[in-house]
Amino acid sequence: MRLFPVRLSSASSSMASLAKMLDFYSGFNPSPLSIKQFMDFGQNACEKKSFIFLRKELPVRLANIMKEIALLPDNLLHTRSVSEVSSWYVKSFEEVLEYEKADPTHDNLHKFVHHLDLIRNRHNDVVQTMAQGVIEMKENEGGTVDAPTESSIQYFLDRLYMSRISIRMLINQHTLLFGANPHSGGRHIGCLDPACDLSDVVRDAYENARFLCDQYYLTSPALEIQEHSSEPEGNLPIRTVYVPSHLYYMLFELFKNSMRAVVEHHNNDNCDTLPPLKVAICRGQEDICVKISDQGGGIPRSQTDQLFKYMYSTAPQPSKSDLHTVPLAGYGYGLPISRLYARYFHGDIVLLSCEGFGTDAIIYLKALSDEANELLPIFNKTSSKFYRATV
Ligand SMILES: CS(=O)(=O)N1CCC(Oc2ccc(-c3c(C(=O)NC[C@H]4CC[C@H](C(=O)O)CC4)noc3-c3cc(Cl)c(O)cc3O)cc2)CC1
């Protein structure tokens, strides 16, 4: 049996005890919540109920992904960076377990919020650190990685980052509702906006991407927005219950890609005016769509899937100065993680590119909050099969 390959702090439970607790909590499936459930609970929020739910659900979600971390190929698992990420999960798992049988006293509830803040901050750099671990592995393997390993890593990182999105959602809701500065007076319920105006988030993401584009290219395409609603009264602007920060992340990434394609595709054009980015926001019975259409020259259909690969873009990480000088370059995970944010509440992101002309990027969201359920990775025999047999 492979124990979790990290040193435990001496004060904490032994390796055997950790393995036992991991087996116990990973034996439970995570309990997905819908946006409606987040909203209903948040509107009459009870801190004790939230504490009692989270002190079980957080170890369950942590243990499920920790069991998968332990199944990674050794040449990735034993890199310095992945070992560090593993140790963060062990520490956070142990910290939450301190509340397993604690009474929901005022003092314990207060300490719990504090520990949730510590856990969220401890995991702030998981994405960058995992990207660094993949680079370390590639360097150790002479720069190449075989297809099965690449496939396992793609599968794992999608699940790790989806799990991380879900754990941070639970932590953010609890700390925003019951923390030191609870939202007073605003309409937000934790990180959820019950009346999120999609065109406002579109404009916000566009303006920030445009700022970076202007900084690097000294030009940027204009924005045109149209809204269409299938509702009889055709209520505009289109609003829905969503997490604005998730939508902003997706839009910011897609706008950066569209702007880079448009400016670079038209950089030799004589005319000064770049073709605008056209955004359509559409509300149907089942879906809400945000489509970004650009004339950036497009990419061959054979290459579209590559853009969602973590390994495709795991070039040496841009240094801090690079991020400033090449602002549209990121850590190379923006698009795959954007798709995870969309899929987290059962939406999606789809790229439809016409080589030689341009690209449509469509964000799909669930129109009904009771259909917007968390999509959570579950550790079981089926998921274990995706990892190469490791002894
Ligand atoms: C993993 S990541 O998230 O970190 N990230 C993904 C994003 C990538 O950057 C980008 C940006 C734009 C484009 C791009 C091109 C383009 O570049 N065409 C020109 C080449 C077409 C092939 C051609 C060849 O055949 O090789 C060589 C020129 N055309 O259309 C788009 C486009 C893409 C997205 Cl996703 C979009 O939303 C809108 C778009 O217009 C490609 C790549 C950094 C890495």
The ligand as an SDF file (V2000), in Angstrom:
LIG
                    3D

 44 48  0  0  0  0  0  0  0  0999 V2000
   -3.7680   26.6730  -22.7150 C   0  0  0  0  0  0  0  0  0  0  0  0
   -3.9460   28.3070  -22.3030 S   0  0  0  0  0  0  0  0  0  0  0  0
   -5.2320   28.5580  -21.7960 O   0  0  0  0  0  0  0  0  0  0  0  0
   -2.8930   28.7290  -21.4790 O   0  0  0  0  0  0  0  0  0  0  0  0
   -3.8060   29.1960  -23.6510 N   0  0  0  0  0  0  0  0  0  0  0  0
   -4.8040   28.9760  -24.6750 C   0  0  0  0  0  0  0  0  0  0  0  0
   -4.7740   30.1500  -25.6350 C   0  0  0  0  0  0  0  0  0  0  0  0
   -3.3730   30.3690  -26.1720 C   0  0  0  0  0  0  0  0  0  0  0  0
   -3.3440   31.5660  -26.8980 O   0  0  0  0  0  0  0  0  0  0  0  0
   -4.0280   31.5970  -28.0790 C   0  0  0  0  0  0  0  0  0  0  0  0
   -4.8150   32.7070  -28.3310 C   0  0  0  0  0  0  0  0  0  0  0  0
   -5.5200   32.8000  -29.5140 C   0  0  0  0  0  0  0  0  0  0  0  0
   -5.4390   31.7750  -30.4400 C   0  0  0  0  0  0  0  0  0  0  0  0
   -6.2290   31.8590  -31.6510 C   0  0  0  0  0  0  0  0  0  0  0  0
   -5.8270   31.8890  -32.9820 C   0  0  0  0  0  0  0  0  0  0  0  0
   -4.4620   31.8830  -33.5230 C   0  0  0  0  0  0  0  0  0  0  0  0
   -3.4830   31.9970  -32.8260 O   0  0  0  0  0  0  0  0  0  0  0  0
   -4.4050   31.7290  -34.8590 N   0  0  0  0  0  0  0  0  0  0  0  0
   -3.1120   31.7530  -35.5210 C   0  0  0  0  0  0  0  0  0  0  0  0
   -2.4390   30.4150  -35.4260 C   0  0  0  0  0  0  0  0  0  0  0  0
   -3.3190   29.3600  -36.0340 C   0  0  0  0  0  0  0  0  0  0  0  0
   -2.6090   28.0290  -36.0560 C   0  0  0  0  0  0  0  0  0  0  0  0
   -1.3140   28.1600  -36.8520 C   0  0  0  0  0  0  0  0  0  0  0  0
   -0.6920   26.7810  -36.9180 C   0  0  0  0  0  0  0  0  0  0  0  0
   -1.2010   26.0160  -37.7380 O   0  0  0  0  0  0  0  0  0  0  0  0
    0.2030   26.4880  -36.1180 O   0  0  0  0  0  0  0  0  0  0  0  0
   -0.4090   29.1510  -36.1300 C   0  0  0  0  0  0  0  0  0  0  0  0
   -1.1170   30.5000  -36.1240 C   0  0  0  0  0  0  0  0  0  0  0  0
   -6.9100   31.9360  -33.7610 N   0  0  0  0  0  0  0  0  0  0  0  0
   -8.0020   31.9360  -32.9910 O   0  0  0  0  0  0  0  0  0  0  0  0
   -7.6030   31.9070  -31.7020 C   0  0  0  0  0  0  0  0  0  0  0  0
   -8.5100   31.9610  -30.5600 C   0  0  0  0  0  0  0  0  0  0  0  0
   -8.3780   31.0420  -29.5450 C   0  0  0  0  0  0  0  0  0  0  0  0
   -9.2560   31.0910  -28.4760 C   0  0  0  0  0  0  0  0  0  0  0  0
   -9.1130   29.9310  -27.1800 Cl  0  0  0  0  0  0  0  0  0  0  0  0
  -10.2410   32.0700  -28.4040 C   0  0  0  0  0  0  0  0  0  0  0  0
  -11.0500   32.1050  -27.3260 O   0  0  0  0  0  0  0  0  0  0  0  0
  -10.3720   33.0110  -29.4260 C   0  0  0  0  0  0  0  0  0  0  0  0
   -9.5050   32.9570  -30.5130 C   0  0  0  0  0  0  0  0  0  0  0  0
   -9.5980   33.8450  -31.5210 O   0  0  0  0  0  0  0  0  0  0  0  0
   -4.6480   30.6730  -30.2020 C   0  0  0  0  0  0  0  0  0  0  0  0
   -3.9260   30.5690  -29.0230 C   0  0  0  0  0  0  0  0  0  0  0  0
   -2.3970   30.5640  -25.0350 C   0  0  0  0  0  0  0  0  0  0  0  0
   -2.4370   29.3640  -24.1320 C   0  0  0  0  0  0  0  0  0  0  0  0
  1  2  1  0
  2  3  2  0
  2  4  2  0
  2  5  1  0
  5  6  1  0
  5 44  1  0
  6  7  1  0
  7  8  1  0
  8  9  1  0
  8 43  1  0
  9 10  1  0
 10 11  1  0
 10 42  2  0
 11 12  2  0
 12 13  1  0
 13 14  1  0
 13 41  2  0
 14 15  1  0
 14 31  2  0
 15 16  1  0
 15 29  2  0
 16 17  2  0
 16 18  1  0
 18 19  1  0
 19 20  1  0
 20 21  1  0
 20 28  1  0
 21 22  1  0
 22 23  1  0
 23 24  1  0
 23 27  1  0
 24 25  2  0
 24 26  1  0
 27 28  1  0
 29 30  1  0
 30 31  1  0
 31 32  1  0
 32 33  1  0
 32 39  2  0
 33 34  2  0
 34 35  1  0
 34 36  1  0
 36 37  1  0
 36 38  2  0
 38 39  1  0
 39 40  1  0
 41 42  1  0
 43 44  1  0
M  END
$$$$
